[in-house]
Amino acid sequence: MNPANRYKQELSKFLEISPDGIKLYWKGRVALYALLKAIGVERDDEVIIPAFTCVVVPNAVLYLHAKPVYVDIDPVTYNPDQKSIERAITDKTKVIICQNTFGLSTNVDEVVRMAKSKGIKTIEDCTHGFGGNYQGRPNGSYCDAAFYSTQWNKPFSTGIGGFAAVNNPDILEKLEKVNLQLVEPNFREQMSLKAQLFARQHLLTSGNYWRMLRLYRMLSNYNLVIGSSSGGEVSGTAMPSRYFLNQSSVQIEAGLDNIKNLNDLLRLRKRNAEMYSEYLLGNEKTHVPEQLFDNHSFLKYPLIVGNRRDFEQHAEAEQIALGDWFNSPLHPVESDLNPWGMNRNHFPNADSIAAKIVNLPTDIDNPEMVIAFLKKHLDLIE
Ligand SMILES: *Cc1c(COP(=O)(O)O)cnc(C)c1O
């Protein structure tokens, strides 16, 4: 079996579909774009999106000249609830995107049922939730299709990368036609990714994390790292050149290697998240409630703080590796969101959470150190 098929087979073990329903792409956003195209999303169609996501999601909609319609989130689940989604539906709604933010799926079964009754297609944004379950079924199995990311910070990594898993046979057939337009990554693109994967594997150990972080920031300032987004993708809504790229063999190799550890990693993340929830609950702070745990994948653990700047400074001084998802309703855009058709004032939950959220690391061996840190700065936590 060739490596691409072996990789699809490994991925399919975490999903409920055959390897043939899985398609590989250069990035997760490219998989989303391909799915929207396969569904036939075009000018003036509306696509419902959570008002708390990564900017590359509305970008994929805008590249097709369709309209993202945002829905505010529920502050407990970090996802829109079924009723708010239903209110946003018009006769132009073509697709609803359900997201499992930080791994949490919310009412995806109800949303899918409602969408089906109205002839609307559903796509699950599983970029955080690969490997997790919702009510006994794997994330990504409820909707017509799902897309996943294997970027650095996602459930397991191929540097950058992504894939789609398609449950609806009509969409799969159309997707195969859309994929004929995919462009192969060129030598330079593959080599720079390979160099970064190598650096990550050989230079970045937990002992020098902070030194590497400083180095990375310095290089970024001089534009010497190939980030996961090109500048244009976070500053505007025009499609960048060389966007619709196929997955490369470099990524497939890395994927086959890294997916091996995923089950252990999922267990570790869940255990750490349970410890954080227990501690926060015991101190009457905002936490992910136990009834939402199910088999949540806990890519990150969300924490709400009163003064983020102070909290982040303490964390850096005490070497706690905090995450910054999502510091904007359309992460990581800090400026005006009008180009994406969003007015923050209309989404008060997403806007206030984006201003106050940090993420605790879940893939670490010493959660006690994080909890000691929380204890010391309890007054900054809401
Ligand atoms: C990371 C992310 C994406 C995009 O994934 P890429 O592989 O970087 O394109 C989409 N949606 C959300 C919610 C994400 O966090």
The ligand as an SDF file (V2000), in Angstrom:
LIG
                    3D

 15 15  0  0  0  0  0  0  0  0999 V2000
   -6.3760   25.8430   12.9620 C   0  0  0  0  0  0  0  0  0  0  0  0
   -7.7970   26.1000   12.6320 C   0  0  0  0  0  0  0  0  0  0  0  0
   -8.2590   26.0510   11.3010 C   0  0  0  0  0  0  0  0  0  0  0  0
   -7.3650   25.9330   10.1020 C   0  0  0  0  0  0  0  0  0  0  0  0
   -6.4630   24.8840   10.0510 O   0  0  0  0  0  0  0  0  0  0  0  0
   -5.1830   25.0090    9.0850 P   0  0  0  0  0  0  0  0  0  0  0  0
   -4.6810   23.6120    8.9390 O   0  0  0  0  0  0  0  0  0  0  0  0
   -4.2020   25.9120    9.7760 O   0  0  0  0  0  0  0  0  0  0  0  0
   -5.6500   25.5880    7.7920 O   0  0  0  0  0  0  0  0  0  0  0  0
   -9.6260   26.1760   11.1030 C   0  0  0  0  0  0  0  0  0  0  0  0
  -10.4860   26.3520   12.1300 N   0  0  0  0  0  0  0  0  0  0  0  0
  -10.0720   26.4450   13.4020 C   0  0  0  0  0  0  0  0  0  0  0  0
  -11.0850   26.6160   14.4770 C   0  0  0  0  0  0  0  0  0  0  0  0
   -8.7070   26.3380   13.6900 C   0  0  0  0  0  0  0  0  0  0  0  0
   -8.2900   26.4650   14.9710 O   0  0  0  0  0  0  0  0  0  0  0  0
  1  2  1  0
  2  3  1  0
  2 14  2  0
  3  4  1  0
  3 10  2  0
  4  5  1  0
  5  6  1  0
  6  7  2  0
  6  8  1  0
  6  9  1  0
 10 11  1  0
 11 12  2  0
 12 13  1  0
 12 14  1  0
 14 15  1  0
M  END
$$$$
